[in-house]
Amino acid sequence: MLKQFSLVFFVLIACYVGVNVRESKHITKEFEVNAPASEVWELCRSLGLKNLVARKLKNVVQSVQVLKGDGGVGTVVKTTLVPAGISSYTEKFTVIDDQKRVKVAQGLEGDCLAFGCSVLNLRLEIIEKSQNSSIIKYTVSYTVKKEFKAKDPKPTIQKLEATIQLSKEYLERNN
């Protein structure tokens, strides 16, 4: 009886997860960088990119605060945007895979979570193209709450693209 219940429970969970996955929307972009994948990954894997953004994008970012952690899995970071205090985004690093050069951050508050999304995740992948060239690929996945579907809220990717462009320029200048 327990095996039957477990099977039914598993099927119900799988169906629920499957429905949620189909309802997720994705935005994917790639940027080529003239720098080795190992250097790009080293900048992106922990807090290096966040610190670079805080130093170089003062017209966009007021502050970057580490609320918890040291840059590894479980780290929670709050980014406050300019003008001061108007908007902020808090995320938690959920995956850092040094073998695959993949980092995943889960949005906790801010951005489209504040106006209609129930889930917001950012997946960053560094792909080796050649010895001195790589690709920064990001995928933003989000799910819109049913009551906001007509408004079709989307995450703001302009700040993310500015961050990727900054990292590209920084890495190419220092390579």
N, CA, C and O atoms as a DFTB+ gen file, in Angstrom:
700 C
 N C O
     1  1       0.813      -1.192       0.000
     2  2       0.000       0.000       0.000
     3  2       0.864       1.267       0.000
     4  3       0.557       2.240      -0.689
     5  1       1.949       1.240       0.784
     6  2       2.847       2.386       0.846
     7  2       3.497       2.625      -0.516
     8  3       3.670       3.775      -0.920
     9  1       3.861       1.554      -1.231
    10  2       4.473       1.700      -2.552
    11  2       3.487       2.344      -3.528
    12  3       3.871       3.189      -4.335
    13  1       2.210       1.940      -3.452
    14  2       1.200       2.522      -4.340
    15  2       1.012       4.009      -4.035
    16  3       0.926       4.835      -4.944
    17  1       0.950       4.333      -2.758
    18  2       0.803       5.728      -2.376
    19  2       2.015       6.536      -2.850
    20  3       1.852       7.643      -3.364
    21  1       3.203       6.007      -2.686
    22  2       4.429       6.688      -3.112
    23  2       4.415       6.928      -4.613
    24  3       4.803       8.000      -5.077
    25  1       3.970       5.939      -5.370
    26  2       3.914       6.070      -6.821
    27  2       2.912       7.155      -7.224
    28  3       3.210       7.987      -8.082
    29  1       1.735       7.147      -6.612
    30  2       0.722       8.152      -6.919
    31  2       1.242       9.543      -6.540
    32  3       1.073      10.492      -7.306
    33  1       1.861       9.669      -5.389
    34  2       2.417      10.945      -4.943
    35  2       3.483      11.431      -5.928
    36  3       3.498      12.607      -6.293
    37  1       4.367      10.540      -6.353
    38  2       5.424      10.882      -7.309
    39  2       4.821      11.367      -8.628
    40  3       5.277      12.368      -9.180
    41  1       3.809      10.675      -9.137
    42  2       3.173      11.056     -10.399
    43  2       2.520      12.437     -10.262
    44  3       2.649      13.270     -11.160
    45  1       1.830      12.684      -9.161
    46  2       1.198      13.991      -8.949
    47  2       2.238      15.106      -8.897
    48  3       2.051      16.156      -9.511
    49  1       3.316      14.889      -8.179
    50  2       4.394      15.892      -8.105
    51  2       5.009      16.107      -9.478
    52  3       5.249      17.249      -9.868
    53  1       5.268      15.046     -10.211
    54  2       5.852      15.156     -11.555
    55  2       4.930      15.950     -12.484
    56  3       5.398      16.779     -13.265
    57  1       3.634      15.701     -12.400
    58  2       2.678      16.453     -13.221
    59  2       2.682      17.924     -12.838
    60  3       2.664      18.791     -13.711
    61  1       2.704      18.211     -11.547
    62  2       2.720      19.596     -11.086
    63  2       3.985      20.303     -11.559
    64  3       3.908      21.417     -12.076
    65  1       5.129      19.684     -11.394
    66  2       6.396      20.268     -11.821
    67  2       6.396      20.433     -13.335
    68  3       6.863      21.453     -13.841
    69  1       5.894      19.474     -14.048
    70  2       5.827      19.558     -15.508
    71  2       4.986      20.725     -15.973
    72  3       5.358      21.419     -16.919
    73  1       3.854      20.955     -15.320
    74  2       3.003      22.085     -15.671
    75  2       3.745      23.385     -15.409
    76  3       3.710      24.293     -16.240
    77  1       4.419      23.491     -14.262
    78  2       5.155      24.708     -13.944
    79  2       6.299      24.954     -14.905
    80  3       6.562      26.104     -15.259
    81  1       6.990      23.905     -15.339
    82  2       8.093      24.066     -16.268
    83  2       7.573      24.592     -17.602
    84  3       8.195      25.466     -18.205
    85  1       6.447      24.072     -18.066
    86  2       5.877      24.531     -19.337
    87  2       5.433      25.982     -19.259
    88  3       5.460      26.683     -20.270
    89  1       5.027      26.449     -18.085
    90  2       4.570      27.814     -17.931
    91  2       5.717      28.797     -17.778
    92  3       5.505      30.005     -17.886
    93  1       6.922      28.311     -17.529
    94  2       8.074      29.192     -17.403
    95  2       8.427      29.794     -18.747
    96  3       8.323      29.147     -19.789
    97  1       8.846      31.043     -18.700
    98  2       9.316      31.730     -19.896
    99  2      10.821      31.914     -19.764
   100  3      11.366      31.936     -18.661
   101  1      11.481      32.046     -20.908
   102  2      12.945      32.128     -20.899
   103  2      13.419      33.227     -21.838
   104  3      12.866      33.430     -22.919
   105  1      14.454      33.930     -21.400
   106  2      15.166      34.884     -22.241
   107  2      16.621      34.433     -22.231
   108  3      17.237      34.340     -21.169
   109  1      17.171      34.154     -23.408
   110  2      18.554      33.679     -23.498
   111  2      19.339      34.577     -24.442
   112  3      18.862      34.931     -25.520
   113  1      20.540      34.940     -24.028
   114  2      21.438      35.736     -24.868
   115  2      22.860      35.230     -24.679
   116  3      23.208      34.661     -23.645
   117  1      23.675      35.456     -25.711
   118  2      25.085      35.059     -25.664
   119  2      25.955      36.242     -26.058
   120  3      25.605      37.028     -26.938
   121  1      27.105      36.352     -25.382
   122  2      28.089      37.386     -25.675
   123  2      29.441      36.710     -25.850
   124  3      29.873      35.949     -24.985
   125  1      30.108      36.984     -26.959
   126  2      31.448      36.442     -27.165
   127  2      32.461      37.360     -26.483
   128  3      32.353      38.585     -26.552
   129  1      33.439      36.753     -25.829
   130  2      34.467      37.486     -25.103
   131  2      35.831      36.993     -25.572
   132  3      36.060      35.787     -25.663
   133  1      36.728      37.917     -25.866
   134  2      38.089      37.551     -26.254
   135  2      38.946      37.377     -25.012
   136  3      39.851      38.166     -24.738
   137  1      38.639      36.333     -24.277
   138  2      39.359      35.975     -23.059
   139  2      39.129      34.488     -22.810
   140  3      38.084      33.949     -23.174
   141  1      40.105      33.826     -22.189
   142  2      39.944      32.398     -21.885
   143  2      38.753      32.146     -20.952
   144  3      38.462      32.951     -20.068
   145  1      38.087      31.040     -21.162
   146  2      36.916      30.689     -20.352
   147  2      37.265      30.618     -18.866
   148  3      36.446      30.972     -18.018
   149  1      38.465      30.166     -18.551
   150  2      38.868      30.066     -17.141
   151  2      38.895      31.439     -16.465
   152  3      38.511      31.560     -15.302
   153  1      39.348      32.483     -17.189
   154  2      39.377      33.832     -16.625
   155  2      37.965      34.412     -16.500
   156  3      37.640      35.072     -15.512
   157  1      37.142      34.159     -17.500
   158  2      35.762      34.647     -17.458
   159  2      35.034      33.991     -16.280
   160  3      34.323      34.658     -15.529
   161  1      35.220      32.678     -16.131
   162  2      34.566      31.963     -15.038
   163  2      35.049      32.475     -13.684
   164  3      34.248      32.637     -12.763
   165  1      36.332      32.727     -13.558
   166  2      36.884      33.209     -12.290
   167  2      36.229      34.526     -11.876
   168  3      35.969      34.745     -10.693
   169  1      35.961      35.404     -12.849
   170  2      35.298      36.671     -12.555
   171  2      33.830      36.454     -12.170
   172  3      33.326      37.099     -11.250
   173  1      33.154      35.555     -12.867
   174  2      31.701      35.384     -12.713
   175  2      31.283      34.436     -11.602
   176  3      30.162      34.540     -11.106
   177  1      32.139      33.523     -11.200
   178  2      31.725      32.422     -10.335
   179  2      31.336      32.833      -8.919
   180  3      30.490      32.179      -8.309
   181  1      31.915      33.876      -8.388
   182  2      31.572      34.250      -7.014
   183  2      31.169      35.715      -6.961
   184  3      30.227      36.117      -7.643
   185  1      31.856      36.509      -6.176
   186  2      31.473      37.908      -6.008
   187  2      32.281      38.866      -6.882
   188  3      32.055      40.075      -6.829
   189  1      33.209      38.359      -7.676
   190  2      34.055      39.213      -8.503
   191  2      33.265      40.123      -9.418
   192  3      33.551      41.317      -9.505
   193  1      32.281      39.579     -10.096
   194  2      31.469      40.360     -11.023
   195  2      30.624      41.388     -10.266
   196  3      30.487      42.524     -10.718
   197  1      30.067      41.006      -9.137
   198  2      29.273      41.938      -8.326
   199  2      30.143      43.108      -7.859
   200  3      29.704      44.257      -7.892
   201  1      31.380      42.819      -7.423
   202  2      32.283      43.870      -6.974
   203  2      32.681      44.789      -8.124
   204  3      32.778      46.003      -7.945
   205  1      32.912      44.215      -9.304
   206  2      33.242      45.006     -10.486
   207  2      32.089      45.949     -10.831
   208  3      32.307      47.124     -11.122
   209  1      30.887      45.438     -10.796
   210  2      29.699      46.249     -11.090
   211  2      29.577      47.394     -10.090
   212  3      29.306      48.530     -10.480
   213  1      29.772      47.107      -8.822
   214  2      29.657      48.138      -7.786
   215  2      30.684      49.253      -8.007
   216  3      30.391      50.419      -7.745
   217  1      31.882      48.906      -8.486
   218  2      32.940      49.893      -8.721
   219  2      32.744      50.678     -10.011
   220  3      32.995      51.883     -10.046
   221  1      32.297      50.010     -11.072
   222  2      32.323      50.610     -12.412
   223  2      30.981      51.123     -12.924
   224  3      30.963      51.956     -13.830
   225  1      29.873      50.666     -12.387
   226  2      28.566      51.094     -12.880
   227  2      27.836      51.957     -11.843
   228  3      26.677      51.705     -11.513
   229  1      28.527      52.963     -11.346
   230  2      27.949      53.821     -10.303
   231  2      26.741      54.612     -10.796
   232  3      25.933      55.070      -9.988
   233  1      26.609      54.780     -12.115
   234  2      25.439      55.466     -12.652
   235  2      24.201      54.566     -12.670
   236  3      23.087      55.051     -12.868
   237  1      24.388      53.268     -12.466
   238  2      23.290      52.302     -12.478
   239  2      23.102      51.658     -11.105
   240  3      21.973      51.426     -10.673
   241  1      24.218      51.367     -10.418
   242  2      24.179      50.632      -9.158
   243  2      24.655      51.520      -8.015
   244  3      25.776      52.028      -8.035
   245  1      23.790      51.700      -7.019
   246  2      24.172      52.477      -5.846
   247  2      25.050      51.641      -4.916
   248  3      26.078      52.110      -4.427
   249  1      24.625      50.382      -4.677
   250  2      25.401      49.537      -3.762
   251  2      25.128      48.060      -4.021
   252  3      24.088      47.681      -4.560
   253  1      26.082      47.253      -3.624
   254  2      25.961      45.796      -3.633
   255  2      26.305      45.339      -2.227
   256  3      27.413      45.575      -1.745
   257  1      25.355      44.685      -1.568
   258  2      25.555      44.221      -0.201
   259  2      25.454      42.702      -0.141
   260  3      24.493      42.116      -0.641
   261  1      26.441      42.075       0.467
   262  2      26.363      40.637       0.723
   263  2      25.637      40.481       2.049
   264  3      26.162      40.839       3.103
   265  1      24.429      39.944       1.987
   266  2      23.612      39.776       3.189
   267  2      23.960      38.500       3.936
   268  3      23.777      38.396       5.149
   269  1      24.473      37.518       3.172
   270  2      24.803      36.227       3.771
   271  2      25.792      35.523       2.847
   272  3      25.640      35.573       1.626
   273  1      26.797      34.872       3.413
   274  2      27.695      34.036       2.640
   275  2      28.983      34.711       2.215
   276  3      29.256      35.864       2.549
   277  1      29.780      33.935       1.452
   278  2      31.106      34.386       1.033
   279  2      31.303      34.322      -0.482
   280  3      32.431      34.396      -0.970
   281  1      30.209      34.186      -1.216
   282  2      30.294      34.080      -2.676
   283  2      29.998      32.685      -3.190
   284  3      29.861      32.489      -4.398
   285  1      29.897      31.720      -2.302
   286  2      29.586      30.352      -2.696
   287  2      28.079      30.113      -2.707
   288  3      27.284      31.041      -2.564
   289  1      27.710      28.852      -2.879
   290  2      26.294      28.477      -2.852
   291  2      25.693      28.913      -1.522
   292  3      26.284      28.709      -0.461
   293  1      24.512      29.515      -1.594
   294  2      23.831      29.999      -0.401
   295  2      24.043      31.485      -0.145
   296  3      23.363      32.067       0.700
   297  1      24.974      32.106      -0.861
   298  2      25.222      33.540      -0.689
   299  2      24.000      34.325      -1.140
   300  3      23.405      34.026      -2.175
   301  1      23.628      35.331      -0.354
   302  2      22.514      36.208      -0.676
   303  2      23.074      37.617      -0.877
   304  3      23.775      38.148      -0.015
   305  1      22.750      38.217      -2.036
   306  2      23.275      39.528      -2.397
   307  2      22.118      40.461      -2.741
   308  3      21.195      40.088      -3.464
   309  1      22.186      41.677      -2.210
   310  2      21.187      42.703      -2.521
   311  2      21.879      43.806      -3.322
   312  3      22.879      44.374      -2.884
   313  1      21.330      44.097      -4.497
   314  2      21.833      45.164      -5.352
   315  2      20.808      46.287      -5.352
   316  3      19.656      46.082      -5.736
   317  1      21.228      47.482      -4.919
   318  2      20.351      48.647      -4.903
   319  2      20.726      49.528      -6.084
   320  3      21.894      49.861      -6.287
   321  1      19.726      49.894      -6.849
   322  2      19.951      50.635      -8.084
   323  2      19.795      52.134      -7.884
   324  3      19.201      52.583      -6.904
   325  1      20.331      52.898      -8.817
   326  2      20.215      54.352      -8.823
   327  2      18.899      54.694      -9.514
   328  3      18.555      54.011     -10.479
   329  1      18.149      55.690      -9.094
   330  2      18.406      56.578      -7.972
   331  2      18.266      55.857      -6.640
   332  3      17.542      54.869      -6.512
   333  1      18.967      56.373      -5.673
   334  2      19.147      55.726      -4.372
   335  2      17.852      55.180      -3.786
   336  3      16.882      55.907      -3.571
   337  1      17.871      53.891      -3.540
   338  2      16.792      53.241      -2.825
   339  2      15.489      53.035      -3.577
   340  3      14.563      52.443      -3.023
   341  1      15.378      53.496      -4.809
   342  2      14.129      53.356      -5.554
   343  2      13.855      51.897      -5.887
   344  3      12.718      51.436      -5.786
   345  1      14.877      51.183      -6.277
   346  2      14.694      49.801      -6.710
   347  2      15.858      48.957      -6.228
   348  3      17.001      49.412      -6.184
   349  1      15.551      47.736      -5.871
   350  2      16.619      46.808      -5.487
   351  2      16.241      45.403      -5.922
   352  3      15.084      45.105      -6.217
   353  1      17.241      44.563      -5.952
   354  2      17.056      43.183      -6.367
   355  2      17.887      42.312      -5.438
   356  3      19.077      42.562      -5.248
   357  1      17.267      41.291      -4.860
   358  2      17.975      40.377      -3.966
   359  2      17.949      38.992      -4.578
   360  3      16.907      38.516      -5.029
   361  1      19.119      38.345      -4.591
   362  2      19.241      37.014      -5.186
   363  2      20.068      36.104      -4.286
   364  3      20.841      36.555      -3.441
   365  1      19.875      34.810      -4.502
   366  2      20.604      33.792      -3.752
   367  2      21.289      32.871      -4.749
   368  3      20.651      32.363      -5.671
   369  1      22.590      32.655      -4.565
   370  2      23.329      31.739      -5.432
   371  2      22.947      30.304      -5.058
   372  3      23.178      29.875      -3.928
   373  1      22.365      29.569      -5.999
   374  2      21.894      28.214      -5.706
   375  2      22.766      27.130      -6.323
   376  3      22.785      26.001      -5.833
   377  1      23.487      27.456      -7.390
   378  2      24.373      26.479      -8.045
   379  2      25.648      27.201      -8.465
   380  3      25.594      28.273      -9.067
   381  1      26.787      26.610      -8.146
   382  2      28.071      27.046      -8.686
   383  2      28.815      25.772      -9.048
   384  3      29.321      25.067      -8.175
   385  1      28.877      25.479     -10.350
   386  2      29.483      24.246     -10.849
   387  2      30.768      24.605     -11.594
   388  3      30.730      25.074     -12.731
   389  1      31.904      24.378     -10.934
   390  2      33.200      24.716     -11.528
   391  2      33.546      23.835     -12.718
   392  3      34.275      24.275     -13.608
   393  1      33.053      22.618     -12.762
   394  2      33.330      21.726     -13.887
   395  2      32.634      22.197     -15.159
   396  3      33.245      22.254     -16.226
   397  1      31.356      22.533     -15.038
   398  2      30.560      22.951     -16.200
   399  2      30.588      24.466     -16.399
   400  3      30.083      24.974     -17.400
   401  1      31.175      25.181     -15.448
   402  2      31.203      26.647     -15.456
   403  2      29.789      27.215     -15.548
   404  3      29.469      28.002     -16.439
   405  1      28.966      26.797     -14.611
   406  2      27.562      27.219     -14.556
   407  2      27.274      27.784     -13.168
   408  3      27.660      27.213     -12.148
   409  1      26.592      28.912     -13.163
   410  2      26.153      29.535     -11.917
   411  2      24.673      29.849     -12.058
   412  3      24.241      30.367     -13.087
   413  1      23.895      29.537     -11.029
   414  2      22.462      29.819     -11.024
   415  2      22.153      30.653      -9.779
   416  3      22.592      30.343      -8.672
   417  1      21.389      31.711      -9.997
   418  2      20.937      32.552      -8.890
   419  2      19.419      32.621      -8.926
   420  3      18.813      32.773      -9.986
   421  1      18.825      32.509      -7.763
   422  2      17.373      32.586      -7.627
   423  2      17.006      33.976      -7.107
   424  3      17.528      34.422      -6.085
   425  1      16.113      34.650      -7.813
   426  2      15.634      35.948      -7.344
   427  2      14.774      35.759      -6.113
   428  3      13.894      34.899      -6.087
   429  1      15.028      36.564      -5.091
   430  2      14.248      36.492      -3.858
   431  2      13.255      37.637      -3.751
   432  3      12.138      37.459      -3.266
   433  1      13.670      38.822      -4.211
   434  2      12.751      39.971      -4.214
   435  2      13.259      41.017      -5.195
   436  3      14.444      41.070      -5.523
   437  1      12.324      41.850      -5.655
   438  2      12.668      42.899      -6.603
   439  2      12.449      42.446      -8.030
   440  3      11.997      41.329      -8.281
   441  1      12.781      43.340      -8.974
   442  2      12.598      43.112     -10.400
   443  2      11.169      42.658     -10.660
   444  3      10.243      43.203     -10.059
   445  1      10.957      41.681     -11.534
   446  2       9.580      41.303     -11.885
   447  2       8.872      40.558     -10.751
   448  3       7.658      40.368     -10.810
   449  1       9.605      40.137      -9.729
   450  2       8.960      39.519      -8.569
   451  2       8.077      40.539      -7.844
   452  3       7.130      40.168      -7.150
   453  1       8.395      41.821      -8.011
   454  2       7.631      42.881      -7.353
   455  2       6.362      43.247      -8.116
   456  3       5.488      43.918      -7.569
   457  1       6.249      42.813      -9.377
   458  2       5.067      43.206     -10.146
   459  2       4.497      42.094     -11.014
   460  3       4.077      42.338     -12.146
   461  1       4.481      40.852     -10.476
   462  2       3.717      39.820     -11.155
   463  2       4.376      38.490     -11.417
   464  3       3.695      37.566     -11.862
   465  1       5.662      38.340     -11.168
   466  2       6.304      37.038     -11.373
   467  2       6.376      36.286     -10.048
   468  3       6.537      36.886      -8.986
   469  1       6.256      34.974     -10.129
   470  2       6.354      34.162      -8.922
   471  2       7.719      33.498      -8.806
   472  3       8.138      33.123      -7.711
   473  1       8.413      33.352      -9.927
   474  2       9.730      32.710      -9.951
   475  2      10.627      33.521     -10.878
   476  3      10.196      33.959     -11.945
   477  1      11.883      33.719     -10.463
   478  2      12.871      34.389     -11.304
   479  2      14.222      33.755     -11.037
   480  3      14.722      33.801      -9.913
   481  1      14.815      33.161     -12.067
   482  2      16.128      32.529     -11.944
   483  2      17.034      33.015     -13.062
   484  3      16.587      33.248     -14.185
   485  1      18.302      33.162     -12.741
   486  2      19.315      33.536     -13.719
   487  2      20.341      32.422     -13.783
   488  3      20.918      32.041     -12.765
   489  1      20.569      31.896     -14.990
   490  2      21.584      30.859     -15.221
   491  2      22.671      31.473     -16.090
   492  3      22.403      31.954     -17.191
   493  1      23.889      31.454     -15.590
   494  2      25.039      31.989     -16.293
   495  2      25.966      30.833     -16.631
   496  3      26.344      30.055     -15.755
   497  1      26.327      30.723     -17.892
   498  2      27.192      29.629     -18.340
   499  2      28.342      30.218     -19.149
   500  3      28.135      31.070     -20.013
   501  1      29.553      29.755     -18.860
   502  2      30.736      30.189     -19.593
   503  2      31.155      29.021     -20.480
   504  3      31.448      27.928     -19.995
   505  1      31.180      29.272     -21.790
   506  2      31.472      28.225     -22.772
   507  2      32.799      28.530     -23.442
   508  3      32.994      29.619     -23.981
   509  1      33.701      27.580     -23.406
   510  2      34.996      27.761     -24.066
   511  2      34.821      27.626     -25.570
   512  3      34.334      26.607     -26.058
   513  1      35.220      28.657     -26.299
   514  2      35.131      28.645     -27.754
   515  2      36.482      28.260     -28.358
   516  3      36.548      27.442     -29.276
   517  1      37.546      28.849     -27.842
   518  2      38.922      28.514     -28.226
   519  2      39.795      28.830     -27.016
   520  3      39.290      29.170     -25.946
   521  1      41.084      28.718     -27.191
   522  2      41.994      28.944     -26.062
   523  2      41.864      30.359     -25.498
   524  3      41.990      30.554     -24.289
   525  1      41.615      31.342     -26.358
   526  2      41.531      32.731     -25.912
   527  2      40.182      33.377     -26.203
   528  3      40.083      34.599     -26.306
   529  1      39.163      32.569     -26.333
   530  2      37.840      33.088     -26.634
   531  2      36.785      32.232     -25.943
   532  3      36.905      31.010     -25.852
   533  1      35.760      32.904     -25.465
   534  2      34.686      32.176     -24.787
   535  2      33.361      32.903     -24.994
   536  3      33.312      34.002     -25.546
   537  1      32.311      32.273     -24.544
   538  2      30.966      32.824     -24.666
   539  2      30.349      32.890     -23.274
   540  3      30.385      31.926     -22.509
   541  1      29.788      34.043     -22.972
   542  2      28.984      34.183     -21.763
   543  2      27.536      34.027     -22.208
   544  3      27.017      34.837     -22.976
   545  1      26.904      32.989     -21.720
   546  2      25.509      32.725     -22.072
   547  2      24.683      32.860     -20.805
   548  3      24.988      32.257     -19.777
   549  1      23.632      33.663     -20.899
   550  2      22.745      33.744     -19.753
   551  2      21.324      33.408     -20.173
   552  3      20.886      33.692     -21.288
   553  1      20.631      32.795     -19.238
   554  2      19.222      32.476     -19.429
   555  2      18.464      32.962     -18.204
   556  3      18.753      32.559     -17.078
   557  1      17.498      33.825     -18.436
   558  2      16.614      34.293     -17.377
   559  2      15.322      33.501     -17.525
   560  3      14.667      33.559     -18.566
   561  1      14.961      32.771     -16.493
   562  2      13.716      31.993     -16.481
   563  2      12.771      32.639     -15.472
   564  3      13.167      32.998     -14.363
   565  1      11.524      32.776     -15.880
   566  2      10.568      33.387     -14.971
   567  2       9.181      32.816     -15.215
   568  3       8.863      32.343     -16.306
   569  1       8.372      32.874     -14.178
   570  2       6.999      32.406     -14.246
   571  2       6.097      33.536     -13.784
   572  3       6.316      34.135     -12.732
   573  1       5.084      33.816     -14.583
   574  2       4.153      34.897     -14.291
   575  2       2.979      34.335     -13.484
   576  3       2.432      33.285     -13.821
   577  1       2.601      35.037     -12.428
   578  2       1.431      34.643     -11.643
   579  2       0.191      34.726     -12.525
   580  3       0.099      35.599     -13.388
   581  1      -0.751      33.833     -12.315
   582  2      -1.964      33.770     -13.145
   583  2      -2.678      35.115     -13.235
   584  3      -3.111      35.526     -14.311
   585  1      -2.796      35.790     -12.107
   586  2      -3.553      37.045     -12.106
   587  2      -2.845      38.185     -12.848
   588  3      -3.449      39.234     -13.074
   589  1      -1.572      37.997     -13.230
   590  2      -0.817      39.033     -13.949
   591  2      -0.531      38.649     -15.409
   592  3       0.142      39.396     -16.118
   593  1      -1.034      37.493     -15.864
   594  2      -0.730      37.022     -17.225
   595  2      -1.128      38.027     -18.300
   596  3      -0.418      38.163     -19.297
   597  1      -2.235      38.729     -18.129
   598  2      -2.685      39.698     -19.133
   599  2      -1.707      40.867     -19.257
   600  3      -1.546      41.427     -20.341
   601  1      -1.057      41.235     -18.161
   602  2      -0.081      42.332     -18.183
   603  2       1.277      41.868     -18.716
   604  3       2.092      42.692     -19.132
   605  1       1.522      40.567     -18.705
   606  2       2.747      39.952     -19.215
   607  2       4.021      40.624     -18.688
   608  3       4.820      41.131     -19.475
   609  1       4.217      40.633     -17.358
   610  2       5.437      41.241     -16.815
   611  2       6.675      40.448     -17.239
   612  3       6.637      39.224     -17.367
   613  1       7.767      41.176     -17.452
   614  2       9.025      40.551     -17.847
   615  2      10.142      41.083     -16.959
   616  3      10.072      42.219     -16.488
   617  1      11.160      40.282     -16.730
   618  2      12.314      40.783     -15.977
   619  2      13.040      41.850     -16.794
   620  3      13.041      41.817     -18.025
   621  1      13.654      42.788     -16.089
   622  2      14.442      43.803     -16.787
   623  2      15.829      43.242     -17.049
   624  3      16.557      42.905     -16.115
   625  1      16.188      43.143     -18.309
   626  2      17.488      42.552     -18.649
   627  2      18.530      43.602     -19.021
   628  3      19.689      43.260     -19.255
   629  1      18.136      44.881     -19.082
   630  2      19.082      45.920     -19.458
   631  2      20.248      46.009     -18.477
   632  3      21.398      46.158     -18.890
   633  1      19.956      45.918     -17.179
   634  2      21.030      45.973     -16.176
   635  2      21.929      44.747     -16.286
   636  3      23.147      44.846     -16.135
   637  1      21.324      43.594     -16.549
   638  2      22.098      42.377     -16.730
   639  2      23.001      42.492     -17.952
   640  3      24.171      42.116     -17.897
   641  1      22.465      43.007     -19.048
   642  2      23.273      43.165     -20.253
   643  2      24.391      44.183     -20.045
   644  3      25.490      44.006     -20.569
   645  1      24.123      45.247     -19.286
   646  2      25.173      46.215     -18.969
   647  2      26.268      45.549     -18.139
   648  3      27.451      45.833     -18.327
   649  1      25.878      44.669     -17.226
   650  2      26.843      43.935     -16.409
   651  2      27.698      43.010     -17.271
   652  3      28.917      42.959     -17.107
   653  1      27.070      42.284     -18.180
   654  2      27.806      41.378     -19.068
   655  2      28.744      42.182     -19.970
   656  3      29.891      41.785     -20.175
   657  1      28.273      43.295     -20.505
   658  2      29.109      44.137     -21.362
   659  2      30.308      44.681     -20.576
   660  3      31.422      44.718     -21.097
   661  1      30.087      45.098     -19.335
   662  2      31.173      45.576     -18.486
   663  2      32.202      44.476     -18.258
   664  3      33.405      44.721     -18.342
   665  1      31.730      43.260     -17.967
   666  2      32.664      42.155     -17.731
   667  2      33.448      41.835     -18.997
   668  3      34.641      41.539     -18.933
   669  1      32.788      41.891     -20.134
   670  2      33.453      41.650     -21.428
   671  2      34.569      42.672     -21.653
   672  3      35.694      42.298     -21.984
   673  1      34.264      43.954     -21.475
   674  2      35.262      45.010     -21.656
   675  2      36.411      44.861     -20.666
   676  3      37.576      45.003     -21.039
   677  1      36.091      44.577     -19.418
   678  2      37.098      44.409     -18.381
   679  2      38.043      43.245     -18.706
   680  3      39.263      43.379     -18.610
   681  1      37.470      42.124     -19.085
   682  2      38.282      40.941     -19.389
   683  2      39.135      41.141     -20.647
   684  3      40.290      40.717     -20.687
   685  1      38.580      41.771     -21.650
   686  2      39.329      41.984     -22.893
   687  2      40.445      43.007     -22.692
   688  3      41.500      42.895     -23.316
   689  1      40.230      43.993     -21.838
   690  2      41.263      44.984     -21.540
   691  2      42.405      44.362     -20.761
   692  3      43.567      44.719     -20.957
   693  1      42.073      43.425     -19.872
   694  2      43.087      42.812     -18.999
   695  2      43.651      41.513     -19.552
   696  3      44.420      40.838     -18.868
   697  1      43.289      41.152     -20.761
   698  2      43.765      39.885     -21.337
   699  2      44.915      40.146     -22.283
   700  3      45.456      39.209     -22.871
